[in-house]
Amino acid sequence: MPTRNKIIFFLIVLFLAAFMNPVLSQTLDKNLEILEPLVNKNWVGYLKALDSDKMIELPRRWDVIWDGKAVKFSSYVKELRNFSEGYLYWDPEKKEIAIFRINNKGTITKGHVKKEDGKILMHGHIIFTDRTLEFRNTFEITDDGRLIDRWFRFEDNEWKAGHVVELKISGKQ
């Protein structure tokens, strides 16, 4: 019986190596290259809860998909019961990286992505059930490999700072 288990284990490993390698080794399309520092890594940061001193874990992941033609974003914040998933892709009509994201609360994010002042900038609109909000979100990779996420909203004719989250690469990729 132990030999049978070893054979089954070996076949599973062989299967995974053969079929997962193309998924894991995808390279980004040249139009999406600015996203390279983010992709195929588990990022984790923490944000102080608004109603307590509790720190909320913010996991984020960007995965290269569709032969490098898109990047899939996903995040699940357990404490807030919030799951968000979206796609970044090259929009050939606008000649820019587009973003579309939706979460389980029905909030939709649309916008574009570009590099500005050495940072990745996402700019667009978040569509809530009762209002729409213009946002800017920057992502900066530090020399020591941290990801600094800064979020701003446009309100009362000015940009107002929102969260600042420092994320680090976590666990197995």
Buried (B, 14 or more C-beta within 10 A) or exposed (E): EEEEEEEEEEEEEEEEEEEEEEEEEBEBBEBBEBBBBBBBBBBBBBBEEEEEEEEBEBBBBBBBBEEBBBBBBBBBBEEEEBBBBBBBBBEEEEEBBBBBBBBEEEBBBBBBBEEEEEBBBBBBBBBEEEEEBBBBBBBBBEEEEBBBBBBBBBEEEEEEEEEEBEBBEBEEE
